[in-house]
């Protein structure tokens, strides 16, 4: 497992949000956020697919 370094100020912000959101640790929160972002990217449609879908819904001519 790899380790990453982040700025101390950013870590403090993440730690505060982690506690408010009820995560067990900063690592748990960061892993969850990375997984969510990866899923967005991996399942994103191409611009062309989005354009065609909007055209089909009548939003574009």
N, C-alpha and C positions, 0 to 999 in steps of 0.2 A: 504494500500500500504506500502510495506517495504522500508526501506532505507539501503544503504550499505555505508561502509567507504572505501575510497581508499587513497593511499599515496598522499601527496600534490604534489610531483613531477609528478606523473602519471596524476593527475587531471589537472595540468598545460599543459601537453602534449595534453591531450584530449581536453581541452579548445581551444588550438591553432588550432588543426585539425578541431574542430567543426566550428570555425569561417571561416577557409579556405574552408571547404566543404559546407558552406551555411546553416548549421542547425540552428534552432532557439534557441537552448539551449544545454547545455551539457547533460541534461537528455534525450532530444530527440535523440541525437547522440548515447548515450549508449543503450537506448532501441532498436534503429534500429540495432546496432551491435549485441546485444544479440539475437534478433529475427532472424537475418541472420545465426548466429552460430547454434541456435536451429534447424532451418530448415535443415541445412547441416547434422546435427546429426540424426534428425528424418527421413530424406529421404535417408540416406546412405545405400548402399547395403552391404550385408555381404561379407566377403573376398571370400567365396566360389562362390557367384554369380558373383563377379568381375572376378575371375579366369576363370569361365566357359565362360563368355562373351568374354574375351581376347582369350581364346582357340578357340571359334567359329569364331573370326575375324582373326585367323591365327597367332596371336602374340605369342602364347604358343603352345607347342607340347604335 
